[in-house]
Each structure stands twice: as structure tokens, then as C-alpha cells.
């Protein structure tokens, strides 16, 4: 009798140990997260409403919601890396990240180094000044200091504009610094993407005017050259446009610019 009880106890112990071992394969919580592939996205979280940090430090914005929607469509878990804008292309070239969503315009110059998806947003450019400024047109930039963000289409555009109007160009790391320089009178003008500029106009009580010379190629998702993700992301973007999700995100984040 004792042998029978001992035998049954041994069998029960083996069954329990086997069940625990199977559970550990899926992780301590039982969630099979290890089976879901990770999609690493880089951004520069200083470009509201496209990407910025909320009061708790969490990265949020139009590009962030769009990236999550793309990842969901493709069956990936999204991982976000925040870095300076002028380091994003290098991160793609070194294949440290899979893609970039950072309000990045798909310029011909950038296409030499990275691949792009179809454009998902068009906005244009704008010059910001303090209220009461006499700077109302491009000709009024003469003799002034214009701040731009390093590595942006606005930096390229300002350099082209300098050939026609004599002003000083001041490249800076991020858009927040541009606005700080403007409101503290260290520059007279900040040159930004229109969607971003409109937000700063309301928050800081600034003035501004559209750049009539600009022709933005549109914002797109950037990838390392030859990435297999380009086609899949284009299909996801098309689906998000067709089912209304893309417009829903624009209504949420870009309603002031539409």
C-alpha cells in the first residue's frame, strides 16, 4: 500500500514539473511575447504634433500612432528609439533601426542614402516671428538671423534661399531650441514645417507667414537601402488610408493644419 501511494505521489510530482516547464517556455506571465517580431523605429521627439514627449516622458504624436498602426497591421511589436534628427539617416545606414518616422520629407538628396515609403502627409514650410515684428515677407529676411533645425528640409531650403536674400543662417539641434532662441531675441526668425509652426504660434503667441517658394515632397517612412519592409509598409499605409484610420489620426493630431 505504501509503495502504491509513493508511486502515485511520484507520478503527480512529474506531471506538475512538466506543466511548470511548459509554462516557462512562454514566459513568466504566460504571454507569448517572444514569438512576436520586434520592429525598431527611430524618431526625434521634439517635433510636435508629430512626435514629442508628454509630461510623464512618454513619446506621443501623429507619427507614433501611425507607427503603431503600421506595426499592428504587419504583426510586429513596435520599439521606439529617440535620437537627434540629424542622426536618423546614419542610424538607418548602419542598420541600427528598421525604419524612421520623424516628420521626414522624402527629398531627392535623402533618397540617395535611404529608401522611402509613399508619402503619408504634406504640409509645407513657414517662417515664425515674434508678434509685432516688421518681418512679413521673404525680402524682409535681409540682414536677419534665421534659425533652422539641423538636417531638415528647412535647412536645405534656407541655404537655397540665401542665394537670393542675404541673411544669417543658424542651425540648431531641435525645434524647441529654435523657439527658445526666437522668444529670447537671439534670432529674429525660425523656419519650420508648417504643421509644427502652427502649434508654436498658438502656444507661444507668435506671428508668421507661409514660405511661398517651398514645394515639400511630403513626409514618408524612411528605411535602410534595399529594405524588404518598404513594400509591406506601403501596403499597410494604403490599407490605413482606405479604412479611414489615417484620416482619423490626422483629425486627432493635425486638425489645426487641415
Secondary structure, 3 states (H helix, E strand, C coil): CHHHHHHHHHHHHHHHHHHHHHHHHCCCCCCCHHHCCEEEEEECCCECCCEEECCCCCEECHHHHHHHHHHHHHCCEEEEEECCHHHHHHHHHCCCCCEECCCCECCHHHHCCEEECCCCECCCEEEEEECCCCCCCHHHHCCCEEEEECCCHHHHHHHHHCCCCCCEEEEECCHHHHHHHHHCCCCCEEEEEHHHHHHHHHHHCEEEEECCCCCCCCECCEEECCCCHHHHHHHHHHHHHHCCHHHHHHHHHCCCCC
